[in-house]
Amino acid sequence: MNQAIFERNANLPEPWNTRFPTTGEEMQTWTASITFHALHFNVLCVARTRAEGTWGAYISAVPGLNHDNEWEAVANQGGKLSESVARAIFPGFDDVPYAK
C-alpha cells in the first residue's frame, strides 16, 4: 500500500480516519469493518470497508435462518451493489468513498 493511500485515510473525517490504516504498521493488524442489513429475511446486504479507505456493498439471497452466520458468504460471493443503492441502504458511510 502506498503512502498516498495512507495520507488519504488519515484525512478522512472522524471517526473514519481512525478506522482505516494510516501506516504500514497499522496495516499489519487492520481488519475490515463489516455491517449488514436485511432487505427481507431471505435477502441480505453486507457493507465492508477496504484498507485503501473505501467501502463496498454486496447483496445475495440467503436461507434466512441466521444472518450472523450468513453475512460472510454474501460479503465474499454476493453481487456488488451500485454506489447509489449501497449509499441508500448504508447511509452511515456518507463520508467514505465507494470502491469502484
VOROLO-591846 format. One record per residue: residue in three letters; chain; z, x, y of N, C-alpha, C in turn. Coordinates in steps of 0.001 Angstrom, whole numbers, padded with zeros to 6 digits, always signed. Each point is the difference from the previous one (the first is absolute). Last residue first. Layout:
{site 'ALA' 'A' {Z X Y} {Z X Y} {Z X Y}}
...
***
This chain:
{site 'LYS' 'A' {-006488 -014666 +001425} {-001414 -000414 -000148} {-000504 +000269 -001377}}
{site 'ALA' 'A' {+005105 -001086 +002109} {-000813 +000981 -000710} {-001417 -000545 -000205}}
{site 'TYR' 'A' {+003306 -001303 +004163} {-000363 -000467 -001339} {-000929 +001037 -000639}}
{site 'PRO' 'A' {+004000 +000782 +003900} {-001430 -000121 -000285} {-000236 -000445 -001447}}
{site 'VAL' 'A' {+004412 -001340 +002869} {-000458 +001040 -000926} {-001490 -000192 -000277}}
{site 'ASP' 'A' {+003015 -002952 +002595} {-000129 +001275 +000700} {-000537 +001133 -000862}}
{site 'ASP' 'A' {+000765 -004580 -001693} {-000842 -000060 +001194} {-000252 +001351 +000663}}
{site 'PHE' 'A' {+002455 -001799 -004186} {-000739 +001254 +000081} {-000873 +000092 +001255}}
{site 'GLY' 'A' {+002607 -003901 -001374} {+000919 +001090 +000326} {-000671 +001352 +000139}}
{site 'PRO' 'A' {-002104 -004237 -001450} {+000018 +000281 +001447} {+000941 +001131 +000395}}
{site 'PHE' 'A' {-002571 -001883 -004409} {+001058 +000987 +000225} {+000070 +000375 +001486}}
{site 'ILE' 'A' {-003091 -003306 -001443} {+001000 -000150 -001051} {+001205 +000903 +000243}}
{site 'ALA' 'A' {-003742 +000200 +002913} {+000538 -001362 +000070} {+001125 -000200 -001018}}
{site 'ARG' 'A' {-002413 +004064 +000018} {+000895 -000077 +001157} {+000593 -001399 +000167}}
{site 'ALA' 'A' {-003216 +000708 -003424} {+001219 +000762 -000283} {+000992 -000102 +001158}}
{site 'VAL' 'A' {-004291 -001859 +000569} {+000802 -000802 -000923} {+001327 +000697 -000287}}
{site 'SER' 'A' {-003087 +002335 +002657} {+000439 -001221 +000701} {+000874 -000878 -000893}}
{site 'GLU' 'A' {-002005 +003991 -001820} {+001074 +000273 +000956} {+000511 -001274 +000663}}
{site 'SER' 'A' {-001992 -000372 -004899} {-000547 +000404 +001291} {+001168 +000190 +000971}}
{site 'LEU' 'A' {+001012 +000747 -005179} {-000201 -001055 +000990} {-000683 +000552 +001243}}
{site 'LYS' 'A' {-000228 +001735 -005312} {+000482 +000316 +001350} {-000359 -001138 +000952}}
{site 'GLY' 'A' {+001031 -000470 -005387} {-001090 +000137 +000965} {+000556 +000239 +001390}}
{site 'GLY' 'A' {+002733 +001553 -004504} {-000432 -001173 +000747} {-001160 +000293 +000927}}
{site 'GLN' 'A' {+002662 +003087 -002907} {-001263 -000509 -000517} {-000544 -001202 +000764}}
{site 'ASN' 'A' {+004174 +002528 +001021} {-000869 +001004 -000618} {-001379 -000515 -000396}}
{site 'ALA' 'A' {+003452 -002798 +001991} {-000170 +001150 +000892} {-001000 +001007 -000556}}
{site 'VAL' 'A' {+001239 -003695 -002687} {-000808 -000444 +001146} {-000279 +001179 +000930}}
{site 'ALA' 'A' {+002893 +000731 -003593} {-001372 -000173 -000493} {-000926 -000440 +001132}}
{site 'GLU' 'A' {+004592 +000297 +000977} {-000587 +001322 -000199} {-001443 -000085 -000513}}
{site 'TRP' 'A' {+002845 -003925 +000665} {-000595 +000555 +001210} {-000735 +001307 -000247}}
{site 'GLU' 'A' {+002700 -002776 -003212} {-001454 -000167 +000050} {-000669 +000704 +001182}}
{site 'ASN' 'A' {+004840 -000461 -001104} {-000641 +000786 -001062} {-001523 -000004 +000099}}
{site 'ASP' 'A' {+002666 -002477 +003040} {+000600 +001340 +000053} {-000599 +000919 -001059}}
{site 'HIS' 'A' {-001115 -004634 +000143} {-000766 +000821 +000940} {+000581 +001399 +000147}}
{site 'ASN' 'A' {+000065 -003636 -004010} {+000974 +000813 +000730} {-000757 +000951 +000928}}
{site 'LEU' 'A' {-002235 -003598 -002299} {+001292 -000077 -000673} {+001089 +000749 +000746}}
{site 'GLY' 'A' {-004982 -000577 +000719} {+000940 -000752 +000819} {+001375 -000152 -000623}}
{site 'PRO' 'A' {-004546 +002248 -001151} {+000576 -001077 -000806} {+000990 -000863 +000785}}
{site 'VAL' 'A' {-003879 +002263 +002822} {+001085 +000511 -000848} {+000515 -001155 -000865}}
{site 'ALA' 'A' {-004440 +001669 +003556} {+000689 -001040 -000757} {+001030 +000671 -000899}}
{site 'SER' 'A' {-001452 +002403 +004606} {-000431 -000263 -001361} {+000746 -001199 -000559}}
{site 'ILE' 'A' {-000809 +003713 +004650} {+000263 -001337 -000505} {-000486 -000113 -001437}}
{site 'TYR' 'A' {+001486 +003807 +004375} {-000772 -000327 -001191} {+000414 -001363 -000524}}
{site 'ALA' 'A' {+000256 +003778 +004555} {+000521 -001183 -000668} {-000983 -000430 -001081}}
{site 'GLY' 'A' {+001577 +004693 +003215} {-001028 -000833 -000591} {+000658 -001183 -000692}}
{site 'TRP' 'A' {+000964 +004206 +004075} {+000441 -000883 -001074} {-001191 -000783 -000516}}
{site 'THR' 'A' {+001427 +004976 +002889} {-000722 -001261 -000042} {+000613 -000873 -001098}}
{site 'GLY' 'A' {+000976 +004748 +001042} {+000421 -000853 +001108} {-000765 -001298 +000100}}
{site 'GLU' 'A' {-000249 +003571 -003463} {-000710 +000375 +001225} {+000292 -000923 +001171}}
{site 'ALA' 'A' {+001795 -000640 -004509} {+000583 +001176 +000652} {-000678 +000355 +001314}}
{site 'ARG' 'A' {+000151 -005069 -001714} {-000632 +001227 -000484} {+000522 +001162 +000827}}
{site 'THR' 'A' {+001754 -005409 -001425} {-000290 +001033 +000985} {-000623 +001210 -000690}}
{site 'ARG' 'A' {-000208 -005319 -001536} {+000528 +001331 -000334} {-000391 +000988 +001090}}
{site 'ALA' 'A' {+000238 -005693 -001628} {-000309 +000965 +001053} {+000676 +001318 -000351}}
{site 'VAL' 'A' {-001682 -004772 -002785} {+000878 +001164 +000094} {-000487 +000896 +001126}}
{site 'CYS' 'A' {-000401 -005402 -002274} {-000548 +000995 +000919} {+001027 +001116 +000141}}
{site 'LEU' 'A' {-001123 -004229 -003815} {+000908 +000921 +000666} {-000772 +000973 +000881}}
{site 'VAL' 'A' {-000187 -004925 -003055} {-000807 +000863 +000870} {+000951 +000853 +000832}}
{site 'ASN' 'A' {+001458 -003507 -003054} {-000974 +000762 -000779} {-000895 +000908 +000842}}
{site 'PHE' 'A' {+003368 -002902 +001860} {+000734 +000744 -001021} {-000936 +000829 -000878}}
{site 'HIS' 'A' {-001415 -000556 +004904} {+000220 -001047 -000999} {+000739 +000723 -001123}}
{site 'LEU' 'A' {-000649 +002472 +003605} {-000739 -001099 +000617} {+000151 -001256 -000839}}
{site 'ALA' 'A' {+003294 +004496 +000495} {-000707 -000914 -000901} {-000701 -001077 +000823}}
{site 'HIS' 'A' {+001504 +005267 +001119} {+000094 -001393 +000452} {-000820 -000861 -000961}}
{site 'PHE' 'A' {+002402 +005435 +000659} {-000945 -000955 -000563} {+000303 -001399 +000483}}
{site 'THR' 'A' {+000729 +005801 +000911} {+000489 -001352 +000214} {-001025 -000957 -000602}}
{site 'ILE' 'A' {+001412 +005691 +000356} {-000708 -001079 -000676} {+000649 -001318 +000405}}
{site 'SER' 'A' {-000427 +005617 +001495} {+000731 -001256 +000160} {-000867 -001094 -000606}}
{site 'ALA' 'A' {-000080 +005382 -001481} {-000607 -001122 +000713} {+000978 -001156 +000130}}
{site 'THR' 'A' {+001574 +005192 -000282} {-000458 -001067 -000895} {-000515 -001160 +000853}}
{site 'TRP' 'A' {+001361 +005743 +000419} {-000381 -001295 +000556} {-000405 -000979 -001095}}
{site 'THR' 'A' {+001286 +004854 -000167} {+000945 -001013 -000481} {-000348 -001418 +000473}}
{site 'GLN' 'A' {-002684 +003919 +001118} {+000413 +000281 -001384} {+000901 -001092 -000571}}
{site 'MET' 'A' {-001441 +000095 +004605} {-001028 -000515 -000900} {+000420 +000170 -001458}}
{site 'GLU' 'A' {+002555 +001878 +003564} {+000251 -001439 -000186} {-000984 -000602 -000999}}
{site 'GLU' 'A' {-000716 +004477 +001152} {+001258 -000125 -000743} {+000333 -001472 -000262}}
{site 'GLY' 'A' {-003662 +001116 +002763} {-000299 +000241 -001408} {+001234 -000152 -000875}}
{site 'THR' 'A' {-000040 -002801 +004489} {-000071 +001423 -000352} {-000381 +000112 -001471}}
{site 'THR' 'A' {+000577 -004209 +002015} {-000462 +000705 +001198} {-000027 +001510 -000196}}
{site 'PRO' 'A' {-000003 -005140 -002976} {+000302 +001427 +000090} {-000587 +000625 +001262}}
{site 'PHE' 'A' {+001615 -005173 -000140} {-001122 +000792 -000488} {+000332 +001480 +000143}}
{site 'ARG' 'A' {+002924 -003456 +001536} {-000352 -000451 -001353} {-001192 +000718 -000599}}
{site 'THR' 'A' {+001962 +000318 +004551} {+000960 +000572 -000951} {-000350 -000359 -001442}}
{site 'ASN' 'A' {-002532 -001596 +003741} {-000041 +001466 +000095} {+000998 +000673 -000934}}
{site 'TRP' 'A' {-000246 -004840 +000545} {-001009 +000584 -000875} {-000024 +001518 +000038}}
{site 'PRO' 'A' {+002716 -003535 +002412} {+000628 +000947 -000918} {-001006 +000731 -000869}}
{site 'GLU' 'A' {-001142 +000126 +004471} {+001161 -000215 -000868} {-000084 -001373 -000616}}
{site 'PRO' 'A' {-004607 +002426 +001351} {+001177 -000621 +000617} {+001135 -000149 -001014}}
{site 'LEU' 'A' {-003514 +004056 -000435} {+000018 -001442 -000242} {+001239 -000594 +000665}}
{site 'ASN' 'A' {-001061 +004757 -000192} {-000223 -000759 +001221} {-000118 -001507 -000209}}
{site 'ALA' 'A' {+000530 +003241 -003567} {+001163 +000169 +000871} {-000123 -000834 +001267}}
{site 'ASN' 'A' {-003657 +000152 -003012} {+001128 -000712 -000593} {+001230 +000074 +000896}}
{site 'ARG' 'A' {-003740 +002526 +001249} {-000257 -001428 +000193} {+001147 -000828 -000564}}
{site 'GLU' 'A' {+000139 +004597 -000769} {+000244 -000292 +001418} {-000227 -001479 +000293}}
{site 'PHE' 'A' {-001019 +001572 -004324} {+001445 +000042 +000213} {+000347 -000340 +001452}}
{site 'ILE' 'A' {-004524 +000441 -001057} {+000546 -001222 -000597} {+001509 -000045 +000184}}
{site 'ALA' 'A' {-002238 +003872 +001386} {-000354 -001122 +000881} {+000556 -001311 -000542}}
{site 'GLN' 'A' {+000395 +004067 -002548} {+000974 -000123 +001085} {-000295 -001184 +000918}}
{site 'ASN' 'A' {-001745 -000188 -005154} {-000107 +000901 +001139} {+000988 -000350 +001121}}
{site 'MET' 'A' {-000043 -000275 -005638} {+000000 -000863 +001170} {+000000 +000910 +001234}}
***
